[in-house]
Structure formats: C-alpha cells, structure tokens
C-alpha cells in the first residue's frame, strides 16, 4: 500500500481506494453465508468466564478481549 500526503488517496497494488460514503459502516466485504456457518462460534461471556476480560494468544502474542459497559467488544494487543 502506498500512502500519499492526501489521506483520501490510498493505493493498493495500483488500485485506488476511495473513502466510503457517509453512513457506510461496513469494514470488510461480507462473507458468504456458508463460510459464516462453518466458522467456529464462541460466546464472549464464556471466554471471559462471566467476567469482562479474556486473554487470547496467537503466534506467541497475547491480546486482551474486553467487554465494555455498553456490551461491545474491544480486542487490544
């Protein structure tokens, strides 16, 4: 990815990326329904054992998964 002085102009492999229209909150293309159903489903409350935080390890790195007061999830390194 090439970053330019204009943050609205990003390129990825020669393809220009444009900012999403206002109100568009999609972060990534939707997965096909079959892929979603095949992915493991984990309940955050089970991962936190009824608390508000769990540690998750991936390739030697430890991440913190936290449930906010508003019921949202935050994953941090």
PDB file with SEQRES, HELIX, SHEET and CRYST1 records, atoms N, CA, C and O in Angstrom:
SEQRES   1 A   77  UNK UNK UNK UNK UNK UNK UNK UNK UNK UNK UNK UNK UNK          
SEQRES   2 A   77  UNK UNK UNK UNK UNK UNK UNK UNK UNK UNK UNK UNK UNK          
SEQRES   3 A   77  UNK UNK UNK UNK UNK UNK UNK UNK UNK UNK UNK UNK UNK          
SEQRES   4 A   77  UNK UNK UNK UNK UNK UNK UNK UNK UNK UNK UNK UNK UNK          
SEQRES   5 A   77  UNK UNK UNK UNK UNK UNK UNK UNK UNK UNK UNK UNK UNK          
SEQRES   6 A   77  UNK UNK UNK UNK UNK UNK UNK UNK UNK UNK UNK UNK              
HELIX    1 AA1 UNK A   33  UNK A   38  1                                   6    
HELIX    2 AA2 UNK A   44  UNK A   47  1                                   4    
SHEET    1 AA1 2 UNK A  10  UNK A  12  0                                        
SHEET    2 AA1 2 UNK A  15  UNK A  17 -1                                        
SHEET    1 AA2 3 UNK A  53  UNK A  58  0                                        
SHEET    2 AA2 3 UNK A  61  UNK A  67 -1                                        
SHEET    3 AA2 3 UNK A  73  UNK A  76 -1                                        
CRYST1    1.000    1.000    1.000  90.00  90.00  90.00 P 1           1          
ATOM      1  N   UNK A   1       0.859  -1.163   0.000  1.00  0.00           N  
ATOM      2  CA  UNK A   1       0.000   0.000   0.000  1.00  0.00           C  
ATOM      3  C   UNK A   1       0.901   1.219   0.000  1.00  0.00           C  
ATOM      4  O   UNK A   1       1.887   1.282   0.734  1.00  0.00           O  
ATOM      5  N   UNK A   2       0.556   2.163  -0.815  1.00  0.00           N  
ATOM      6  CA  UNK A   2       1.304   3.402  -0.902  1.00  0.00           C  
ATOM      7  C   UNK A   2       0.498   4.508  -0.253  1.00  0.00           C  
ATOM      8  O   UNK A   2      -0.646   4.753  -0.635  1.00  0.00           O  
ATOM      9  N   UNK A   3       1.081   5.171   0.716  1.00  0.00           N  
ATOM     10  CA  UNK A   3       0.402   6.291   1.360  1.00  0.00           C  
ATOM     11  C   UNK A   3       0.876   7.587   0.730  1.00  0.00           C  
ATOM     12  O   UNK A   3       2.077   7.793   0.556  1.00  0.00           O  
ATOM     13  N   UNK A   4      -0.040   8.444   0.395  1.00  0.00           N  
ATOM     14  CA  UNK A   4       0.274   9.742  -0.184  1.00  0.00           C  
ATOM     15  C   UNK A   4       0.016  10.813   0.863  1.00  0.00           C  
ATOM     16  O   UNK A   4      -0.551  10.535   1.919  1.00  0.00           O  
ATOM     17  N   UNK A   5       0.437  12.046   0.565  1.00  0.00           N  
ATOM     18  CA  UNK A   5       0.202  13.133   1.515  1.00  0.00           C  
ATOM     19  C   UNK A   5      -1.289  13.400   1.691  1.00  0.00           C  
ATOM     20  O   UNK A   5      -1.706  13.920   2.726  1.00  0.00           O  
ATOM     21  N   UNK A   6      -2.080  13.056   0.707  1.00  0.00           N  
ATOM     22  CA  UNK A   6      -3.534  13.209   0.800  1.00  0.00           C  
ATOM     23  C   UNK A   6      -4.102  11.906   1.355  1.00  0.00           C  
ATOM     24  O   UNK A   6      -4.105  10.902   0.642  1.00  0.00           O  
ATOM     25  N   UNK A   7      -4.591  11.882   2.624  1.00  0.00           N  
ATOM     26  CA  UNK A   7      -5.060  10.633   3.230  1.00  0.00           C  
ATOM     27  C   UNK A   7      -6.268  10.038   2.528  1.00  0.00           C  
ATOM     28  O   UNK A   7      -6.608   8.879   2.764  1.00  0.00           O  
ATOM     29  N   UNK A   8      -6.924  10.813   1.666  1.00  0.00           N  
ATOM     30  CA  UNK A   8      -8.075  10.272   0.936  1.00  0.00           C  
ATOM     31  C   UNK A   8      -7.638   9.482  -0.285  1.00  0.00           C  
ATOM     32  O   UNK A   8      -8.470   8.867  -0.951  1.00  0.00           O  
ATOM     33  N   UNK A   9      -6.340   9.488  -0.592  1.00  0.00           N  
ATOM     34  CA  UNK A   9      -5.855   8.810  -1.791  1.00  0.00           C  
ATOM     35  C   UNK A   9      -4.898   7.699  -1.389  1.00  0.00           C  
ATOM     36  O   UNK A   9      -3.698   7.929  -1.236  1.00  0.00           O  
ATOM     37  N   UNK A  10      -5.424   6.513  -1.222  1.00  0.00           N  
ATOM     38  CA  UNK A  10      -4.622   5.340  -0.915  1.00  0.00           C  
ATOM     39  C   UNK A  10      -4.619   4.433  -2.132  1.00  0.00           C  
ATOM     40  O   UNK A  10      -5.619   4.338  -2.843  1.00  0.00           O  
ATOM     41  N   UNK A  11      -3.497   3.767  -2.374  1.00  0.00           N  
ATOM     42  CA  UNK A  11      -3.475   2.803  -3.462  1.00  0.00           C  
ATOM     43  C   UNK A  11      -3.029   1.461  -2.927  1.00  0.00           C  
ATOM     44  O   UNK A  11      -2.209   1.386  -2.012  1.00  0.00           O  
ATOM     45  N   UNK A  12      -3.564   0.421  -3.490  1.00  0.00           N  
ATOM     46  CA  UNK A  12      -3.225  -0.942  -3.105  1.00  0.00           C  
ATOM     47  C   UNK A  12      -3.037  -1.713  -4.394  1.00  0.00           C  
ATOM     48  O   UNK A  12      -3.991  -1.914  -5.144  1.00  0.00           O  
ATOM     49  N   UNK A  13      -1.821  -2.145  -4.656  1.00  0.00           N  
ATOM     50  CA  UNK A  13      -1.498  -2.873  -5.882  1.00  0.00           C  
ATOM     51  C   UNK A  13      -1.995  -2.112  -7.110  1.00  0.00           C  
ATOM     52  O   UNK A  13      -2.534  -2.708  -8.043  1.00  0.00           O  
ATOM     53  N   UNK A  14      -1.812  -0.802  -7.101  1.00  0.00           N  
ATOM     54  CA  UNK A  14      -2.194   0.010  -8.236  1.00  0.00           C  
ATOM     55  C   UNK A  14      -3.670   0.356  -8.323  1.00  0.00           C  
ATOM     56  O   UNK A  14      -4.089   1.022  -9.270  1.00  0.00           O  
ATOM     57  N   UNK A  15      -4.460  -0.077  -7.365  1.00  0.00           N  
ATOM     58  CA  UNK A  15      -5.892   0.206  -7.372  1.00  0.00           C  
ATOM     59  C   UNK A  15      -6.185   1.322  -6.388  1.00  0.00           C  
ATOM     60  O   UNK A  15      -5.826   1.231  -5.214  1.00  0.00           O  
ATOM     61  N   UNK A  16      -6.825   2.356  -6.853  1.00  0.00           N  
ATOM     62  CA  UNK A  16      -7.165   3.470  -5.963  1.00  0.00           C  
ATOM     63  C   UNK A  16      -8.293   3.055  -5.032  1.00  0.00           C  
ATOM     64  O   UNK A  16      -9.275   2.451  -5.463  1.00  0.00           O  
ATOM     65  N   UNK A  17      -8.149   3.378  -3.768  1.00  0.00           N  
ATOM     66  CA  UNK A  17      -9.188   3.125  -2.775  1.00  0.00           C  
ATOM     67  C   UNK A  17      -9.822   4.456  -2.424  1.00  0.00           C  
ATOM     68  O   UNK A  17      -9.124   5.444  -2.197  1.00  0.00           O  
ATOM     69  N   UNK A  18     -11.128   4.482  -2.378  1.00  0.00           N  
ATOM     70  CA  UNK A  18     -11.831   5.719  -2.075  1.00  0.00           C  
ATOM     71  C   UNK A  18     -12.519   5.609  -0.728  1.00  0.00           C  
ATOM     72  O   UNK A  18     -12.920   4.514  -0.335  1.00  0.00           O  
ATOM     73  N   UNK A  19     -12.668   6.716  -0.009  1.00  0.00           N  
ATOM     74  CA  UNK A  19     -13.383   6.678   1.270  1.00  0.00           C  
ATOM     75  C   UNK A  19     -14.815   6.196   1.063  1.00  0.00           C  
ATOM     76  O   UNK A  19     -15.429   6.464   0.030  1.00  0.00           O  
ATOM     77  N   UNK A  20     -15.329   5.493   2.041  1.00  0.00           N  
ATOM     78  CA  UNK A  20     -16.717   5.024   1.975  1.00  0.00           C  
ATOM     79  C   UNK A  20     -17.650   6.218   2.103  1.00  0.00           C  
ATOM     80  O   UNK A  20     -17.313   7.205   2.757  1.00  0.00           O  
ATOM     81  N   UNK A  21     -18.819   6.135   1.482  1.00  0.00           N  
ATOM     82  CA  UNK A  21     -19.795   7.217   1.626  1.00  0.00           C  
ATOM     83  C   UNK A  21     -20.183   7.399   3.089  1.00  0.00           C  
ATOM     84  O   UNK A  21     -20.105   6.455   3.876  1.00  0.00           O  
ATOM     85  N   UNK A  22     -20.594   8.586   3.450  1.00  0.00           N  
ATOM     86  CA  UNK A  22     -21.019   8.864   4.823  1.00  0.00           C  
ATOM     87  C   UNK A  22     -22.124   7.899   5.223  1.00  0.00           C  
ATOM     88  O   UNK A  22     -23.060   7.658   4.460  1.00  0.00           O  
ATOM     89  N   UNK A  23     -22.009   7.356   6.414  1.00  0.00           N  
ATOM     90  CA  UNK A  23     -23.013   6.429   6.915  1.00  0.00           C  
ATOM     91  C   UNK A  23     -22.721   4.980   6.582  1.00  0.00           C  
ATOM     92  O   UNK A  23     -23.392   4.090   7.104  1.00  0.00           O  
ATOM     93  N   UNK A  24     -21.735   4.711   5.727  1.00  0.00           N  
ATOM     94  CA  UNK A  24     -21.391   3.331   5.369  1.00  0.00           C  
ATOM     95  C   UNK A  24     -20.456   2.793   6.438  1.00  0.00           C  
ATOM     96  O   UNK A  24     -19.314   3.241   6.538  1.00  0.00           O  
ATOM     97  N   UNK A  25     -20.917   1.848   7.232  1.00  0.00           N  
ATOM     98  CA  UNK A  25     -20.124   1.350   8.353  1.00  0.00           C  
ATOM     99  C   UNK A  25     -19.535  -0.029   8.083  1.00  0.00           C  
ATOM    100  O   UNK A  25     -19.028  -0.668   9.005  1.00  0.00           O  
ATOM    101  N   UNK A  26     -19.589  -0.496   6.851  1.00  0.00           N  
ATOM    102  CA  UNK A  26     -19.004  -1.799   6.537  1.00  0.00           C  
ATOM    103  C   UNK A  26     -17.491  -1.726   6.672  1.00  0.00           C  
ATOM    104  O   UNK A  26     -16.865  -0.769   6.215  1.00  0.00           O  
ATOM    105  N   UNK A  27     -16.906  -2.737   7.303  1.00  0.00           N  
ATOM    106  CA  UNK A  27     -15.458  -2.773   7.472  1.00  0.00           C  
ATOM    107  C   UNK A  27     -14.803  -3.693   6.459  1.00  0.00           C  
ATOM    108  O   UNK A  27     -13.642  -3.488   6.105  1.00  0.00           O  
ATOM    109  N   UNK A  28     -15.515  -4.693   5.990  1.00  0.00           N  
ATOM    110  CA  UNK A  28     -14.977  -5.651   5.037  1.00  0.00           C  
ATOM    111  C   UNK A  28     -16.139  -6.246   4.259  1.00  0.00           C  
ATOM    112  O   UNK A  28     -17.287  -6.192   4.701  1.00  0.00           O  
ATOM    113  N   UNK A  29     -15.834  -6.816   3.096  1.00  0.00           N  
ATOM    114  CA  UNK A  29     -16.913  -7.472   2.357  1.00  0.00           C  
ATOM    115  C   UNK A  29     -17.524  -8.586   3.193  1.00  0.00           C  
ATOM    116  O   UNK A  29     -16.826  -9.251   3.958  1.00  0.00           O  
ATOM    117  N   UNK A  30     -18.804  -8.784   3.047  1.00  0.00           N  
ATOM    118  CA  UNK A  30     -19.491  -9.838   3.796  1.00  0.00           C  
ATOM    119  C   UNK A  30     -19.025 -11.200   3.316  1.00  0.00           C  
ATOM    120  O   UNK A  30     -18.813 -11.411   2.122  1.00  0.00           O  
ATOM    121  N   UNK A  31     -18.866 -12.124   4.257  1.00  0.00           N  
ATOM    122  CA  UNK A  31     -18.504 -13.488   3.905  1.00  0.00           C  
ATOM    123  C   UNK A  31     -19.733 -14.220   3.405  1.00  0.00           C  
ATOM    124  O   UNK A  31     -20.850 -13.928   3.833  1.00  0.00           O  
ATOM    125  N   UNK A  32     -19.535 -15.178   2.493  1.00  0.00           N  
ATOM    126  CA  UNK A  32     -20.678 -15.990   2.077  1.00  0.00           C  
ATOM    127  C   UNK A  32     -21.293 -16.691   3.284  1.00  0.00           C  
ATOM    128  O   UNK A  32     -20.584 -17.041   4.228  1.00  0.00           O  
ATOM    129  N   UNK A  33     -22.584 -16.891   3.258  1.00  0.00           N  
ATOM    130  CA  UNK A  33     -23.296 -17.496   4.385  1.00  0.00           C  
ATOM    131  C   UNK A  33     -22.673 -18.828   4.789  1.00  0.00           C  
ATOM    132  O   UNK A  33     -22.565 -19.111   5.982  1.00  0.00           O  
ATOM    133  N   UNK A  34     -22.261 -19.653   3.824  1.00  0.00           N  
ATOM    134  CA  UNK A  34     -21.675 -20.954   4.153  1.00  0.00           C  
ATOM    135  C   UNK A  34     -20.370 -20.788   4.929  1.00  0.00           C  
ATOM    136  O   UNK A  34     -20.078 -21.589   5.816  1.00  0.00           O  
ATOM    137  N   UNK A  35     -19.580 -19.760   4.609  1.00  0.00           N  
ATOM    138  CA  UNK A  35     -18.330 -19.515   5.332  1.00  0.00           C  
ATOM    139  C   UNK A  35     -18.621 -19.079   6.759  1.00  0.00           C  
ATOM    140  O   UNK A  35     -17.919 -19.478   7.687  1.00  0.00           O  
ATOM    141  N   UNK A  36     -19.655 -18.260   6.939  1.00  0.00           N  
ATOM    142  CA  UNK A  36     -20.023 -17.820   8.286  1.00  0.00           C  
ATOM    143  C   UNK A  36     -20.496 -18.989   9.134  1.00  0.00           C  
ATOM    144  O   UNK A  36     -20.149 -19.086  10.311  1.00  0.00           O  
ATOM    145  N   UNK A  37     -21.282 -19.871   8.547  1.00  0.00           N  
ATOM    146  CA  UNK A  37     -21.794 -21.017   9.289  1.00  0.00           C  
ATOM    147  C   UNK A  37     -20.686 -22.007   9.619  1.00  0.00           C  
ATOM    148  O   UNK A  37     -20.770 -22.708  10.628  1.00  0.00           O  
ATOM    149  N   UNK A  38     -19.640 -22.079   8.782  1.00  0.00           N  
ATOM    150  CA  UNK A  38     -18.547 -23.019   9.011  1.00  0.00           C  
ATOM    151  C   UNK A  38     -17.550 -22.493  10.043  1.00  0.00           C  
ATOM    152  O   UNK A  38     -16.813 -23.276  10.642  1.00  0.00           O  
ATOM    153  N   UNK A  39     -17.520 -21.186  10.257  1.00  0.00           N  
ATOM    154  CA  UNK A  39     -16.574 -20.598  11.210  1.00  0.00           C  
ATOM    155  C   UNK A  39     -16.992 -20.943  12.633  1.00  0.00           C  
ATOM    156  O   UNK A  39     -18.184 -20.954  12.942  1.00  0.00           O  
ATOM    157  N   UNK A  40     -16.016 -21.227  13.511  1.00  0.00           N  
ATOM    158  CA  UNK A  40     -16.363 -21.514  14.909  1.00  0.00           C  
ATOM    159  C   UNK A  40     -17.047 -20.312  15.554  1.00  0.00           C  
ATOM    160  O   UNK A  40     -16.700 -19.165  15.273  1.00  0.00           O  
ATOM    161  N   UNK A  41     -18.011 -20.582  16.413  1.00  0.00           N  
ATOM    162  CA  UNK A  41     -18.723 -19.529  17.134  1.00  0.00           C  
ATOM    163  C   UNK A  41     -18.397 -19.660  18.614  1.00  0.00           C  
ATOM    164  O   UNK A  41     -18.605 -20.719  19.207  1.00  0.00           O  
ATOM    165  N   UNK A  42     -17.888 -18.591  19.213  1.00  0.00           N  
ATOM    166  CA  UNK A  42     -17.525 -18.584  20.630  1.00  0.00           C  
ATOM    167  C   UNK A  42     -18.295 -17.474  21.326  1.00  0.00           C  
ATOM    168  O   UNK A  42     -18.340 -16.347  20.831  1.00  0.00           O  
ATOM    169  N   UNK A  43     -18.890 -17.771  22.442  1.00  0.00           N  
ATOM    170  CA  UNK A  43     -19.613 -16.779  23.229  1.00  0.00           C  
ATOM    171  C   UNK A  43     -18.599 -15.999  24.063  1.00  0.00           C  
ATOM    172  O   UNK A  43     -17.840 -16.593  24.829  1.00  0.00           O  
ATOM    173  N   UNK A  44     -18.581 -14.686  23.920  1.00  0.00           N  
ATOM    174  CA  UNK A  44     -17.624 -13.852  24.643  1.00  0.00           C  
ATOM    175  C   UNK A  44     -17.777 -13.999  26.152  1.00  0.00           C  
ATOM    176  O   UNK A  44     -16.785 -13.924  26.877  1.00  0.00           O  
ATOM    177  N   UNK A  45     -18.984 -14.204  26.633  1.00  0.00           N  
ATOM    178  CA  UNK A  45     -19.196 -14.362  28.082  1.00  0.00           C  
ATOM    179  C   UNK A  45     -18.579 -15.663  28.582  1.00  0.00           C  
ATOM    180  O   UNK A  45     -18.133 -15.739  29.727  1.00  0.00           O  
ATOM    181  N   UNK A  46     -18.551 -16.688  27.730  1.00  0.00           N  
ATOM    182  CA  UNK A  46     -17.893 -17.948  28.106  1.00  0.00           C  
ATOM    183  C   UNK A  46     -16.378 -17.746  28.106  1.00  0.00           C  
ATOM    184  O   UNK A  46     -15.686 -18.221  29.006  1.00  0.00           O  
ATOM    185  N   UNK A  47     -15.863 -17.036  27.091  1.00  0.00           N  
ATOM    186  CA  UNK A  47     -14.420 -16.776  27.030  1.00  0.00           C  
ATOM    187  C   UNK A  47     -13.938 -15.987  28.244  1.00  0.00           C  
ATOM    188  O   UNK A  47     -12.826 -16.207  28.724  1.00  0.00           O  
ATOM    189  N   UNK A  48     -14.760 -15.077  28.740  1.00  0.00           N  
ATOM    190  CA  UNK A  48     -14.372 -14.262  29.894  1.00  0.00           C  
ATOM    191  C   UNK A  48     -14.787 -14.902  31.218  1.00  0.00           C  
ATOM    192  O   UNK A  48     -14.592 -14.322  32.286  1.00  0.00           O  
ATOM    193  N   UNK A  49     -15.358 -16.100  31.136  1.00  0.00           N  
ATOM    194  CA  UNK A  49     -15.824 -16.833  32.323  1.00  0.00           C  
ATOM    195  C   UNK A  49     -16.725 -15.961  33.193  1.00  0.00           C  
ATOM    196  O   UNK A  49     -16.601 -15.947  34.418  1.00  0.00           O  
ATOM    197  N   UNK A  50     -17.630 -15.235  32.544  1.00  0.00           N  
ATOM    198  CA  UNK A  50     -18.578 -14.395  33.265  1.00  0.00           C  
ATOM    199  C   UNK A  50     -18.023 -13.040  33.662  1.00  0.00           C  
ATOM    200  O   UNK A  50     -18.758 -12.205  34.190  1.00  0.00           O  
ATOM    201  N   UNK A  51     -16.751 -12.808  33.419  1.00  0.00           N  
ATOM    202  CA  UNK A  51     -16.142 -11.514  33.736  1.00  0.00           C  
ATOM    203  C   UNK A  51     -16.233 -10.580  32.547  1.00  0.00           C  
ATOM    204  O   UNK A  51     -17.139 -10.687  31.721  1.00  0.00           O  
ATOM    205  N   UNK A  52     -15.287  -9.666  32.473  1.00  0.00           N  
ATOM    206  CA  UNK A  52     -15.302  -8.703  31.373  1.00  0.00           C  
ATOM    207  C   UNK A  52     -14.040  -8.746  30.520  1.00  0.00           C  
ATOM    208  O   UNK A  52     -13.923  -7.985  29.560  1.00  0.00           O  
ATOM    209  N   UNK A  53     -13.083  -9.630  30.856  1.00  0.00           N  
ATOM    210  CA  UNK A  53     -11.840  -9.659  30.098  1.00  0.00           C  
ATOM    211  C   UNK A  53     -11.327 -11.079  29.946  1.00  0.00           C  
ATOM    212  O   UNK A  53     -11.444 -11.903  30.854  1.00  0.00           O  
ATOM    213  N   UNK A  54     -10.749 -11.350  28.766  1.00  0.00           N  
ATOM    214  CA  UNK A  54     -10.103 -12.632  28.498  1.00  0.00           C  
ATOM    215  C   UNK A  54      -8.804 -12.346  27.761  1.00  0.00           C  
ATOM    216  O   UNK A  54      -8.692 -11.349  27.048  1.00  0.00           O  
ATOM    217  N   UNK A  55      -7.829 -13.220  27.933  1.00  0.00           N  
ATOM    218  CA  UNK A  55      -6.582 -13.109  27.183  1.00  0.00           C  
ATOM    219  C   UNK A  55      -6.621 -14.152  26.074  1.00  0.00           C  
ATOM    220  O   UNK A  55      -7.025 -15.294  26.294  1.00  0.00           O  
ATOM    221  N   UNK A  56      -6.199 -13.746  24.881  1.00  0.00           N  
ATOM    222  CA  UNK A  56      -6.197 -14.626  23.717  1.00  0.00           C  
ATOM    223  C   UNK A  56      -4.790 -14.623  23.141  1.00  0.00           C  
ATOM    224  O   UNK A  56      -4.216 -13.561  22.903  1.00  0.00           O  
ATOM    225  N   UNK A  57      -4.230 -15.812  22.914  1.00  0.00           N  
ATOM    226  CA  UNK A  57      -2.875 -15.932  22.375  1.00  0.00           C  
ATOM    227  C   UNK A  57      -2.929 -16.333  20.907  1.00  0.00           C  
ATOM    228  O   UNK A  57      -3.745 -17.162  20.504  1.00  0.00           O  
ATOM    229  N   UNK A  58      -2.042 -15.728  20.113  1.00  0.00           N  
ATOM    230  CA  UNK A  58      -1.901 -16.062  18.703  1.00  0.00           C  
ATOM    231  C   UNK A  58      -0.439 -15.906  18.317  1.00  0.00           C  
ATOM    232  O   UNK A  58       0.113 -14.808  18.383  1.00  0.00           O  
ATOM    233  N   UNK A  59       0.179 -16.996  17.918  1.00  0.00           N  
ATOM    234  CA  UNK A  59       1.576 -16.978  17.462  1.00  0.00           C  
ATOM    235  C   UNK A  59       2.509 -16.278  18.448  1.00  0.00           C  
ATOM    236  O   UNK A  59       3.354 -15.479  18.044  1.00  0.00           O  
ATOM    237  N   UNK A  60       2.360 -16.570  19.724  1.00  0.00           N  
ATOM    238  CA  UNK A  60       3.241 -16.004  20.737  1.00  0.00           C  
ATOM    239  C   UNK A  60       2.858 -14.611  21.205  1.00  0.00           C  
ATOM    240  O   UNK A  60       3.477 -14.088  22.131  1.00  0.00           O  
ATOM    241  N   UNK A  61       1.862 -14.002  20.596  1.00  0.00           N  
ATOM    242  CA  UNK A  61       1.395 -12.684  21.008  1.00  0.00           C  
ATOM    243  C   UNK A  61       0.147 -12.854  21.862  1.00  0.00           C  
ATOM    244  O   UNK A  61      -0.685 -13.717  21.581  1.00  0.00           O  
ATOM    245  N   UNK A  62       0.011 -12.041  22.900  1.00  0.00           N  
ATOM    246  CA  UNK A  62      -1.156 -12.115  23.777  1.00  0.00           C  
ATOM    247  C   UNK A  62      -2.003 -10.867  23.572  1.00  0.00           C  
ATOM    248  O   UNK A  62      -1.495  -9.746  23.600  1.00  0.00           O  
ATOM    249  N   UNK A  63      -3.283 -11.070  23.369  1.00  0.00           N  
ATOM    250  CA  UNK A  63      -4.242  -9.996  23.149  1.00  0.00           C  
ATOM    251  C   UNK A  63      -5.250  -9.985  24.287  1.00  0.00           C  
ATOM    252  O   UNK A  63      -5.483 -11.011  24.925  1.00  0.00           O  
ATOM    253  N   UNK A  64      -5.841  -8.837  24.541  1.00  0.00           N  
ATOM    254  CA  UNK A  64      -6.877  -8.725  25.567  1.00  0.00           C  
ATOM    255  C   UNK A  64      -8.216  -8.480  24.884  1.00  0.00           C  
ATOM    256  O   UNK A  64      -8.353  -7.567  24.070  1.00  0.00           O  
ATOM    257  N   UNK A  65      -9.190  -9.299  25.221  1.00  0.00           N  
ATOM    258  CA  UNK A  65     -10.557  -9.125  24.752  1.00  0.00           C  
ATOM    259  C   UNK A  65     -11.354  -8.590  25.923  1.00  0.00           C  
ATOM    260  O   UNK A  65     -11.383  -9.204  26.990  1.00  0.00           O  
ATOM    261  N   UNK A  66     -12.003  -7.446  25.733  1.00  0.00           N  
ATOM    262  CA  UNK A  66     -12.732  -6.824  26.835  1.00  0.00           C  
ATOM    263  C   UNK A  66     -14.162  -6.528  26.424  1.00  0.00           C  
ATOM    264  O   UNK A  66     -14.416  -6.080  25.306  1.00  0.00           O  
ATOM    265  N   UNK A  67     -15.097  -6.780  27.335  1.00  0.00           N  
ATOM    266  CA  UNK A  67     -16.497  -6.426  27.127  1.00  0.00           C  
ATOM    267  C   UNK A  67     -16.722  -5.088  27.829  1.00  0.00           C  
ATOM    268  O   UNK A  67     -16.485  -4.969  29.031  1.00  0.00           O  
ATOM    269  N   UNK A  68     -17.174  -4.092  27.090  1.00  0.00           N  
ATOM    270  CA  UNK A  68     -17.399  -2.764  27.669  1.00  0.00           C  
ATOM    271  C   UNK A  68     -18.726  -2.721  28.419  1.00  0.00           C  
ATOM    272  O   UNK A  68     -19.538  -3.641  28.324  1.00  0.00           O  
ATOM    273  N   UNK A  69     -18.929  -1.646  29.159  1.00  0.00           N  
ATOM    274  CA  UNK A  69     -20.206  -1.458  29.868  1.00  0.00           C  
ATOM    275  C   UNK A  69     -21.378  -1.396  28.900  1.00  0.00           C  
ATOM    276  O   UNK A  69     -22.505  -1.749  29.248  1.00  0.00           O  
ATOM    277  N   UNK A  70     -21.100  -0.945  27.681  1.00  0.00           N  
ATOM    278  CA  UNK A  70     -22.149  -0.835  26.662  1.00  0.00           C  
ATOM    279  C   UNK A  70     -22.395  -2.167  25.952  1.00  0.00           C  
ATOM    280  O   UNK A  70     -23.245  -2.252  25.065  1.00  0.00           O  
ATOM    281  N   UNK A  71     -21.647  -3.214  26.347  1.00  0.00           N  
ATOM    282  CA  UNK A  71     -21.841  -4.524  25.737  1.00  0.00           C  
ATOM    283  C   UNK A  71     -21.126  -4.713  24.415  1.00  0.00           C  
ATOM    284  O   UNK A  71     -21.480  -5.606  23.645  1.00  0.00           O  
ATOM    285  N   UNK A  72     -20.129  -3.892  24.136  1.00  0.00           N  
ATOM    286  CA  UNK A  72     -19.334  -4.006  22.914  1.00  0.00           C  
ATOM    287  C   UNK A  72     -18.041  -4.741  23.235  1.00  0.00           C  
ATOM    288  O   UNK A  72     -17.630  -4.817  24.393  1.00  0.00           O  
ATOM    289  N   UNK A  73     -17.401  -5.284  22.198  1.00  0.00           N  
ATOM    290  CA  UNK A  73     -16.133  -5.984  22.379  1.00  0.00           C  
ATOM    291  C   UNK A  73     -14.983  -5.124  21.884  1.00  0.00           C  
ATOM    292  O   UNK A  73     -15.088  -4.459  20.853  1.00  0.00           O  
ATOM    293  N   UNK A  74     -13.875  -5.143  22.634  1.00  0.00           N  
ATOM    294  CA  UNK A  74     -12.655  -4.456  22.237  1.00  0.00           C  
ATOM    295  C   UNK A  74     -11.529  -5.474  22.325  1.00  0.00           C  
ATOM    296  O   UNK A  74     -11.356  -6.123  23.357  1.00  0.00           O  
ATOM    297  N   UNK A  75     -10.754  -5.618  21.238  1.00  0.00           N  
ATOM    298  CA  UNK A  75      -9.599  -6.508  21.211  1.00  0.00           C  
ATOM    299  C   UNK A  75      -8.362  -5.644  21.073  1.00  0.00           C  
ATOM    300  O   UNK A  75      -8.234  -4.888  20.110  1.00  0.00           O  
ATOM    301  N   UNK A  76      -7.437  -5.751  22.042  1.00  0.00           N  
ATOM    302  CA  UNK A  76      -6.213  -4.950  22.005  1.00  0.00           C  
ATOM    303  C   UNK A  76      -5.009  -5.851  22.180  1.00  0.00           C  
ATOM    304  O   UNK A  76      -5.109  -6.951  22.724  1.00  0.00           O  
ATOM    305  N   UNK A  77      -3.878  -5.371  21.716  1.00  0.00           N  
ATOM    306  CA  UNK A  77      -2.625  -6.114  21.823  1.00  0.00           C  
ATOM    307  C   UNK A  77      -1.950  -5.777  23.116  1.00  0.00           C  
ATOM    308  O   UNK A  77      -0.873  -6.299  23.405  1.00  0.00           O  
TER     309      UNK A  77                                                      
END                                                                             
